[in-house]
Amino acid sequence: MKHLITSLFCILPLLSHSQEARYDSLQNINPNNYTQLVGQTLFYPSGEIVVSNLFWSNKKGSIYKPRDVFAGYVMGNYSMNDAVLKKHFTIEKVISGSHSLLKTRIRENNEVVYINLDALFKSTQHPVMFVEGYIKKCRERFLNHALYVDKRKYNISLPQAHFIANSTIASIFCSSINVTTKQNYGGVLVLSDMTSPSSPVHLNVLDYLKAKISEGEADEIIRQAKIKQEIEAREAAEKKRIQDSIAVVKMQELQQKDSLALARMKEKYMRKTWYYKRRDWQYPRFEPIEVVDIQIHRDSTGNVSYPMTLKYKSTGRLNSHNAVIYPDGQCTFDMGFHNIPPEKEYPNVRHWKAVKDYRLVLGMNKQEVQLVWGMPTDINTSKGSWGVHEQWVYTSSFGGRTRYVYFKNGRLSAIQE
């Protein structure tokens, strides 16, 4: 019997090497394949749990405590997270006995650690550790690939944006793979589609493998979808071509319409002398001006205006006016300007310099005063053998002082400001 045991110990390394060669890392760790894991590396991810009694520092069951760590780093029978999380455990030996163990060496610090298989397999629905090769294979197989899911086999809702071809099939693009642990579940390898930040999709690898459709079926769906897209693209292109043709015709019609309207404006307003007729300070009153240029502008909403360049004949100074034609046909330029010389419009004006300066001088007639100060708010008249006296009252609507002018026989005789 002693020789038989010795022979078995000699044969075990050869078996381990053979089993390692046969091991398919896409199957991950489970109670049926752990004996084939010698030479493989296990990864313990971060997440919600650190399993009790999982990591031993020796075969007797002492909880693993990393070297050179102060006492506060270890809580009860648990190794603190940083001691084991995100660490890689290379399996050197499978130990069978009352407690089946894996003798491992932590890659990050070269310490020997024993993994209690009972705790590994019985504490959660799925083991909390992953074979490093399994993670690598999953990355090669899924990362940066389009994945297709039969929603009838997948009980978690997927965003509508990821449906393709019909409502029973969805597609995601695996842009990242994360390894974590989940309370009462165990280790979870999550495939994530982050292409739409507002509605990211996360799939458990095990759930995806149950719900995935065959590549052939996916290819056929994609082929049909492409055919449909090509047909829709051709129809959209033809529709756009027609719309563009219509838009070109409309644009040409607008250009012709604008050219004709601009020609009419130039014919009506250019090569003539104009005078500003309104009583405000926007333009100098009674100064002869000439419209030297007219353009046309159509904004994004289709409204048309006519930017004008005005030139004062006496000084050569330029000014601008943006003319608009209202629906009733009235032009804003006509509301402010006309081509009647002031001498003809106001033949009774004798004090032209004072009127243009908005300044009153004694001896002015009523028309001249009106051109300077406007119409009074009130008129008081008295008649006698001495003639007719009038008092014009100008009351400010903005709370200013009241002003008065006085006429004697129709001529300005006094000013009271």
Buried (B, 14 or more C-beta within 10 A) or exposed (E): EEEEEEEEEEEEEEBBEEBBEEBEBBBBBEEEBBBBBBBBBBBBBBBEBBBBBBBBBEEEEEBBBBEEEEEEEBEEEBBBBEBBBEBBBBBEEBEEEEBBBBBBBBBEEEBBBBBBBEBBBEBBEBBBBBBBBBBEBBBEEBEEEEBBBBBEEBEEEBBEEBBBBEEEBBBBBBBBBEBBBBEEBBBBBBBBBEBEEEEBBBBBBEBBEEBBBEEEEBEEBBEEBEEEEEEEEEEEEEEEEEEEEEEEEEEEEEEEEBEEBBEEBBEEBEEEEBBBBEEEEEBBBBBBBBBEEBEBEEEEEEEBBBEBBBBBEEEEEEBEBEBEBEEEEEBBBBEBBEEEEBEEEBEEBEBBEBBBEEEBBEEBBBEBBBBBBEEBEEEEEEEEEEEEBBBBBBEEEEEEEEBBBBBEEEBBBEBEE
